[in-house]
Amino acid sequence: MKLTIAFFIVLCLPAFLPAQTKIIFDTDMDTDCDDAGALAILHALADRGEVEILATVVSSRYPLSVPCVEAINRYYSRADLPIGAPKTTWADTGRRGSPYAKQISERFTTRLKSNDDAPNAVDVYRRVLANQDSGSVVIVTVGYPTNLRVLLASKPDEISPLDGPALVRKKVKHWVCTGGPYPKDLNPAVCGNFKPDPSSSVIAIRDWPGTIYFSGLGDDIHTGSRLYETAAKNPVRQVYKLYLRGKKTRPSWDPIAVLFAARSQAVFWRIHTGGHYHIFKNGTYEWRKRPEKNHYVVELQTDAEKPLRETLDQLMIQAPQAK
């Protein structure tokens, strides 16, 4: 099947796609605009019936990340989606700041005014997972692995008699992790999702009791230029405008991870196997061939860049469905 034909099917005929994927979306929603683009795409996929959004949790301690997430959820008529925030003390990921979250929180009406107003992210994870069928949930992290570290350390409670690892083994199909480019990043000075909270990155990835798909794609696939076609009141359009400051596009690391989570069988991807990611204590990493674990790397098929970019842009500007 040629990509041009597959592109038409994937984009225009959702009825041919597999059954609805249940997703927990975990975002930092602070330093980069592509988190907002990824959340827009997730809502568009939900409107198309391809995914069910179970929760949109925040991994950053930046105090206005939560209302920014809620503003986007409200724009897509999903104001009641569960939102959690980390209550950790070991990593001050909020110190990185945000070029847009404060402005979005001031421009849009939200119920949650700061991260402090949101419940503990681990409680949201446990409650959502406890209520789902076995092996049915895909977790997508486009931020720091902070919340998954805490989930793995969680004990049986009134929510579930299972501890964190047992709950993950029973309920989670796999974890899609936006990390960095394959096969390694050994430069501690270049920031990424593993370095702001490196201890959580080490622990969560090392101890995850299931399959992880790592996606570092996006550097060469720029999207967002069509957001001007959407309503001026669209918070995602405003996030990109605040972040880009006159530029037209941004690399698509987080949007690609979301699309893979929803459409893992699409013709865009090939999967690299035969090893594991080793995360160093400073958050740098490298792919090692031994031992082999349930770690897989998402790569692009030849000539997939253009149709993938067009798919992401089209989903990002899709108008919200009236509820």
C-alpha positions as CSV (number, residue, x, y, z in Angstrom):
1,M,0.0,0.0,0.0
2,K,1.4,3.4,-0.9
3,L,1.6,6.1,1.7
4,T,-0.6,8.4,-0.4
5,I,-3.5,5.9,-0.3
6,A,-2.9,5.0,3.3
7,F,-2.8,8.6,4.2
8,F,-6.3,9.1,2.8
9,I,-7.7,6.1,4.7
10,V,-6.1,7.1,8.0
11,L,-7.1,10.7,7.8
12,C,-10.5,10.6,6.2
13,L,-12.1,7.2,7.0
14,P,-11.9,6.6,10.8
15,A,-14.5,3.8,10.5
16,F,-11.8,1.6,9.1
17,L,-9.5,2.0,12.1
18,P,-9.2,-0.4,15.0
19,A,-11.3,-0.3,18.2
20,Q,-11.2,2.8,20.4
21,T,-7.9,3.2,22.3
22,K,-8.2,4.2,26.0
23,I,-5.5,6.8,26.8
24,I,-4.1,8.5,29.9
25,F,-2.2,11.6,28.7
26,D,0.6,12.8,31.0
27,T,2.2,16.2,30.1
28,D,4.5,18.8,31.6
29,M,2.6,21.6,29.7
30,D,5.2,24.2,30.6
31,T,8.3,24.9,28.5
32,D,7.3,23.8,24.9
33,C,4.2,24.4,22.8
34,D,4.1,20.9,21.3
35,D,2.4,19.6,24.5
36,A,-0.6,21.7,23.6
37,G,-0.5,20.5,20.0
38,A,-0.4,16.9,21.2
39,L,-3.4,17.5,23.4
40,A,-5.3,19.1,20.5
41,I,-4.6,16.1,18.4
42,L,-5.7,13.8,21.2
43,H,-9.1,15.6,21.5
44,A,-9.5,15.5,17.7
45,L,-8.9,11.8,17.7
46,A,-11.5,11.4,20.5
47,D,-14.0,13.5,18.5
48,R,-13.4,11.0,15.6
49,G,-14.1,8.1,17.9
50,E,-10.6,6.7,17.7
51,V,-9.7,7.2,21.4
52,E,-11.2,7.6,24.8
53,I,-9.4,10.1,26.9
54,L,-9.4,8.8,30.5
55,A,-7.4,11.6,32.2
56,T,-5.0,14.4,31.4
57,V,-2.5,14.6,34.2
58,V,0.4,17.0,34.6
59,S,4.0,16.1,35.5
60,S,5.4,19.6,36.0
61,R,5.4,21.5,39.2
62,Y,5.0,24.7,37.4
63,P,1.9,26.1,39.2
64,L,-0.1,27.1,36.1
65,S,0.3,24.0,34.0
66,V,-2.9,22.5,35.3
67,P,-5.2,25.4,34.4
68,C,-3.6,25.5,30.9
69,V,-4.5,21.8,30.4
70,E,-8.0,22.5,31.7
71,A,-8.5,25.4,29.3
72,I,-7.7,23.2,26.3
73,N,-10.0,20.4,27.6
74,R,-12.8,23.0,28.0
75,Y,-12.3,24.3,24.5
76,Y,-12.9,20.7,23.3
77,S,-16.0,20.4,25.5
78,R,-14.3,17.9,27.9
79,A,-14.1,20.1,31.0
80,D,-14.8,17.1,33.3
81,L,-11.7,15.1,32.4
82,P,-9.7,14.1,35.5
83,I,-6.6,16.2,35.9
84,G,-3.9,15.5,38.5
85,A,-0.6,17.1,39.5
86,P,2.5,15.8,41.2
87,K,2.9,16.4,44.9
88,T,6.5,15.4,45.0
89,T,9.4,17.3,46.6
90,W,12.5,15.7,45.2
91,A,12.5,17.5,41.8
92,D,11.5,21.1,41.3
93,T,10.5,20.7,37.6
94,G,8.5,23.9,37.9
95,R,11.6,26.0,38.0
96,R,11.9,25.8,34.2
97,G,8.9,28.2,33.9
98,S,6.6,28.6,30.9
99,P,6.3,31.2,28.1
100,Y,2.6,30.6,27.8
101,A,0.8,28.9,30.8
102,K,0.3,32.1,32.8
103,Q,-1.2,33.9,29.9
104,I,-3.5,31.1,29.1
105,S,-4.6,30.7,32.7
106,E,-5.5,34.4,32.8
107,R,-7.4,34.5,29.5
108,F,-9.6,31.4,30.0
109,T,-12.0,30.6,32.8
110,T,-11.1,27.3,34.6
111,R,-12.2,25.6,37.7
112,L,-8.7,24.7,38.7
113,K,-6.6,27.9,39.3
114,S,-3.3,26.2,39.9
115,N,-1.6,22.9,40.3
116,D,-2.4,23.1,44.0
117,D,-6.1,22.8,43.2
118,A,-5.7,19.5,41.4
119,P,-5.7,16.1,43.2
120,N,-2.5,14.1,43.5
121,A,-1.6,12.6,40.1
122,V,-1.0,9.2,41.6
123,D,-4.5,9.1,43.0
124,V,-5.9,9.9,39.5
125,Y,-3.8,7.2,38.0
126,R,-4.9,4.6,40.5
127,R,-8.6,5.5,40.3
128,V,-8.7,5.5,36.5
129,L,-6.7,2.3,36.1
130,A,-8.8,0.5,38.8
131,N,-11.9,1.2,36.8
132,Q,-10.7,-0.1,33.4
133,D,-10.6,-3.6,31.9
134,S,-7.4,-5.6,32.0
135,G,-4.8,-4.7,29.5
136,S,-6.8,-1.9,28.1
137,V,-5.0,1.4,28.9
138,V,-2.3,3.1,27.0
139,I,-0.3,5.7,28.9
140,V,1.3,8.4,26.9
141,T,4.0,10.6,28.6
142,V,5.0,13.7,26.8
143,G,6.7,15.2,29.9
144,Y,8.6,13.9,32.8
145,P,8.2,10.3,34.2
146,T,7.6,11.7,37.7
147,N,4.1,10.5,38.1
148,L,4.9,6.9,36.9
149,R,7.7,6.7,39.4
150,V,5.2,7.5,42.1
151,L,2.6,5.1,40.7
152,L,5.1,2.3,40.9
153,A,5.8,3.1,44.5
154,S,2.1,3.3,45.5
155,K,0.6,0.8,47.9
156,P,-2.8,-0.9,48.1
157,D,-5.4,1.6,49.3
158,E,-9.1,2.3,49.3
159,I,-9.0,2.8,45.5
160,S,-7.5,-0.7,44.7
161,P,-6.1,-3.7,46.7
162,L,-3.2,-3.8,44.2
163,D,0.1,-2.0,44.6
164,G,1.4,0.1,41.7
165,P,3.4,-2.6,39.8
166,A,0.5,-5.0,40.1
167,L,-2.0,-2.4,38.9
168,V,0.2,-1.6,35.9
169,R,0.7,-5.2,35.0
170,K,-3.1,-5.8,35.1
171,K,-4.5,-2.7,33.5
172,V,-1.9,-1.1,31.2
173,K,-1.4,-2.3,27.6
174,H,1.8,-0.3,27.1
175,W,3.5,3.0,27.8
176,V,4.4,5.4,25.0
177,C,7.2,7.6,26.2
178,T,8.4,10.7,24.5
179,G,12.1,10.5,25.3
180,G,14.8,11.6,22.9
181,P,16.5,10.6,19.6
182,Y,17.7,7.0,19.1
183,P,20.3,5.6,20.0
184,K,21.6,8.0,22.7
185,D,21.9,11.4,24.3
186,L,25.0,11.7,26.4
187,N,25.0,15.5,26.7
188,P,23.7,16.6,30.1
189,A,23.5,20.2,29.0
190,V,20.8,19.7,26.4
191,C,17.4,19.4,28.2
192,G,14.8,16.8,27.5
193,N,12.1,14.9,29.3
194,F,14.5,12.7,31.3
195,K,16.8,15.3,32.7
196,P,14.6,17.6,34.8
197,D,13.7,14.7,37.1
198,P,16.4,12.2,36.3
199,S,15.9,10.0,39.4
200,S,12.2,9.4,38.3
201,S,13.4,8.7,34.8
202,V,15.8,6.0,36.0
203,I,13.4,4.3,38.3
204,A,10.3,4.4,36.2
205,I,12.0,3.1,33.0
206,R,14.1,0.6,34.9
207,D,11.3,-0.9,37.0
208,W,8.3,-0.6,34.5
209,P,6.6,-4.0,34.6
210,G,5.5,-4.0,31.0
211,T,6.1,-2.7,27.5
212,I,7.5,0.7,26.7
213,Y,7.5,2.3,23.2
214,F,10.1,5.2,23.0
215,S,9.5,7.9,20.5
216,G,12.2,10.6,19.8
217,L,10.8,11.5,16.4
218,G,9.8,15.0,15.5
219,D,13.0,17.1,14.9
220,D,12.4,17.1,11.1
221,I,8.6,17.2,11.2
222,H,7.4,20.7,11.8
223,T,3.7,21.5,12.4
224,G,1.5,24.2,13.7
225,S,1.5,26.6,10.7
226,R,-2.2,26.0,10.1
227,L,-3.4,27.0,13.6
228,Y,-4.2,30.4,12.2
229,E,-7.1,28.8,10.4
230,T,-8.7,27.9,13.8
231,A,-10.8,30.2,16.0
232,A,-9.0,33.1,17.7
233,K,-10.4,31.8,21.0
234,N,-8.6,28.5,20.5
235,P,-6.1,28.2,23.4
236,V,-3.8,25.9,21.4
237,R,-3.5,28.6,18.7
238,Q,-2.7,31.1,21.4
239,V,-0.1,28.8,23.0
240,Y,1.8,28.4,19.7
241,K,1.6,32.1,19.1
242,L,3.0,32.9,22.5
243,Y,5.8,30.4,22.2
244,L,6.8,30.8,18.6
245,R,6.9,34.6,18.6
246,G,6.6,35.1,14.9
247,K,7.9,31.7,13.8
248,K,5.4,29.5,12.0
249,T,6.1,25.9,13.2
250,R,7.6,23.8,15.9
251,P,9.0,20.2,15.8
252,S,6.4,17.5,16.5
253,W,7.8,15.3,19.3
254,D,4.7,15.2,21.4
255,P,2.1,15.1,18.7
256,I,3.9,12.1,17.1
257,A,3.8,10.2,20.4
258,V,0.1,10.8,20.7
259,L,-0.6,9.7,17.1
260,F,1.4,6.6,17.5
261,A,-0.5,5.7,20.7
262,A,-3.8,6.0,18.8
263,R,-2.6,4.6,15.5
264,S,0.2,2.2,16.2
265,Q,-0.7,0.1,13.1
266,A,-0.5,3.1,10.7
267,V,1.9,2.9,7.8
268,F,4.1,5.7,9.2
269,W,6.0,3.5,11.6
270,R,8.5,0.8,11.9
271,I,9.7,-0.6,15.3
272,H,13.2,-1.1,16.4
273,T,13.7,-4.1,18.8
274,G,16.5,-6.1,20.4
275,G,17.8,-4.2,23.4
276,H,16.8,-1.6,26.0
277,Y,17.3,2.0,27.0
278,H,19.6,2.5,29.9
279,I,19.0,5.8,31.7
280,F,22.0,7.3,33.5
281,K,21.6,9.1,36.9
282,N,21.8,12.5,35.2
283,G,19.0,11.7,32.8
284,T,21.2,11.0,29.8
285,Y,20.7,7.7,28.1
286,E,21.8,5.1,25.5
287,W,20.4,2.1,23.8
288,R,22.1,-1.2,24.8
289,K,21.7,-4.4,22.9
290,R,21.9,-6.6,26.1
291,P,19.9,-7.5,27.9
292,E,16.8,-7.4,25.8
293,K,13.7,-6.0,27.6
294,N,10.2,-5.0,26.5
295,H,11.6,-1.7,25.1
296,Y,10.9,-0.7,21.6
297,V,11.9,2.3,19.5
298,V,9.4,4.0,17.2
299,E,11.0,4.9,13.9
300,L,9.7,6.3,10.6
301,Q,9.2,4.4,7.4
302,T,10.8,5.8,4.3
303,D,9.0,8.7,2.7
304,A,6.6,9.0,5.7
305,E,7.5,12.6,6.7
306,K,5.2,14.5,4.4
307,P,2.0,12.5,4.9
308,L,2.7,12.3,8.7
309,R,3.1,16.1,8.9
310,E,-0.1,16.6,6.9
311,T,-2.0,14.3,9.2
312,L,-0.7,16.0,12.3
313,D,-1.5,19.5,11.0
314,Q,-5.0,18.4,9.9
315,L,-5.8,16.9,13.3
316,M,-4.4,19.8,15.1
317,I,-6.8,22.3,13.4
318,Q,-9.8,20.0,13.6
319,A,-12.8,22.0,15.0
320,P,-14.2,20.8,18.3
321,Q,-17.4,18.8,18.1
322,A,-20.4,20.4,19.7
323,K,-21.4,18.4,22.8
